[in-house]
């Protein structure tokens, strides 16, 4: 996964659902590059999009997997 995808996932994990423009502004990236990354994350099942509001959020499954992965990390 690329750096921008990681930044988007991190942002969405710490905020309410956001639009493409809100994500672009908060990450200071061009909407076109953010859109490409959002599409990739959507296709991978890591994020979802509310078609009515056009807001992106983390998929529930992905949030749970990330939490489980963090719990399984040995220090």
Secondary structure, DSSP 4 states (H G I P E B T S, - for coil): --HHHHHHHHHHHTSS-B-HHHHHHHHT--HHHHHHHHHHHHHTTSEEEETTTTEEEE-HHHHHHHHHHHHT---
